[in-house]
Amino acid sequence: MVQTGQITLYNNGNSPFGHRVEIALAQAKADYTLYTIDIADKPAWYTEKVNPVGKIPAITYGGPKTSPEDPSPESVKMNESLVILQFLADLFPEAGILPEDPVERAKARLFIAATDAPLFDAFRAFFFQCSEGVDQTLLKAFQTIQDRLPPTGFAIGEWSMADIATAPMLVRIRLLLKHDMGRYPAGEGRKLFEALQEPKFARLMKYIDDTEHWPSFRDTWDEAASVELWKKNPNLQRNTQAAA
Ligand SMILES: N[C@@H](CCC(=O)N[C@@H](CS)C(=O)NCC(=O)O)C(=O)O
């Protein structure tokens, strides 16, 4: 695989969106520069020169190699993790981010289209806001994903962009429930964690286990570090003002 342009990834250690990009880059064995953005205290140059929306992840591609804090005007700036994933799939066609077959590619995109919003919405509602009935919303999102999984293997059979998009959030959710971390009343997370161990969710749990063991996921994931970062995340603190 020949990489023609420089890549700089702006990320933050615990973002499931940023993790998507890290997995794809690892899978492509891409040469890239990682720059960590403190999202609680974003530098002004980041929104001015890299991502006007101010969120991570973002990448710069091409142009001369410069300091990440002063990206070249010649580089292309990209945000939105799913757009970046698609770009990396195009840039590194042999990396196995998307299959070659157009039908399989469509299946991967359809999986993402059906599961991305329900999962992230349920995550935010349950862990950050915790209003009435959100545990059911989270269980429904799990069910939606499980219903789309084939009997064995990954989201569309072979590992693909569908798994790269989904696994970072699923693995984090299971971890947070296991540690009972979130804005919900103490004990509610463990209750859901136990619900996930029931035979009803055996297929989903096997899927999460499989994704966690996939090399490009494993090489970009540090569970203990993630727990420490979540502990400090203001959005997860009980008895504090709810996140927007
Ligand atoms: N749709 C975006 C979502 C990115 C996103 O929400 N990133 C969060 C971190 S997980 C962020 O940058 N939050 C800081 C902020 O909104 O200021 C994507 O897929 O890249």
The ligand as an SDF file (V2000), in Angstrom:
LIG
                    3D

 20 19  0  0  0  0  0  0  0  0999 V2000
  -20.3690   13.2490   14.3800 N   0  0  0  0  0  0  0  0  0  0  0  0
  -19.0450   13.4990   14.8730 C   0  0  0  0  0  0  0  0  0  0  0  0
  -19.0900   13.5170   16.3960 C   0  0  0  0  0  0  0  0  0  0  0  0
  -17.7710   13.9470   17.0240 C   0  0  0  0  0  0  0  0  0  0  0  0
  -17.9250   14.2630   18.5030 C   0  0  0  0  0  0  0  0  0  0  0  0
  -19.0370   14.4390   19.0150 O   0  0  0  0  0  0  0  0  0  0  0  0
  -16.7900   14.3620   19.1940 N   0  0  0  0  0  0  0  0  0  0  0  0
  -16.8030   14.7130   20.5910 C   0  0  0  0  0  0  0  0  0  0  0  0
  -15.8550   13.8250   21.3870 C   0  0  0  0  0  0  0  0  0  0  0  0
  -16.4390   12.1830   21.5260 S   0  0  0  0  0  0  0  0  0  0  0  0
  -16.2510   16.1440   20.7670 C   0  0  0  0  0  0  0  0  0  0  0  0
  -15.3690   16.5450   20.0580 O   0  0  0  0  0  0  0  0  0  0  0  0
  -16.7810   16.8570   21.7370 N   0  0  0  0  0  0  0  0  0  0  0  0
  -16.2700   18.1590   22.0930 C   0  0  0  0  0  0  0  0  0  0  0  0
  -17.1960   19.2730   21.7570 C   0  0  0  0  0  0  0  0  0  0  0  0
  -18.3000   19.0180   21.2550 O   0  0  0  0  0  0  0  0  0  0  0  0
  -16.7990   20.3980   21.9800 O   0  0  0  0  0  0  0  0  0  0  0  0
  -18.0840   12.4250   14.3380 C   0  0  0  0  0  0  0  0  0  0  0  0
  -18.5630   11.3320   14.0050 O   0  0  0  0  0  0  0  0  0  0  0  0
  -16.8840   12.6990   14.1940 O   0  0  0  0  0  0  0  0  0  0  0  0
  1  2  1  0
  2  3  1  0
  2 18  1  0
  3  4  1  0
  4  5  1  0
  5  6  2  0
  5  7  1  0
  7  8  1  0
  8  9  1  0
  8 11  1  0
  9 10  1  0
 11 12  2  0
 11 13  1  0
 13 14  1  0
 14 15  1  0
 15 16  2  0
 15 17  1  0
 18 19  2  0
 18 20  1  0
M  END
$$$$
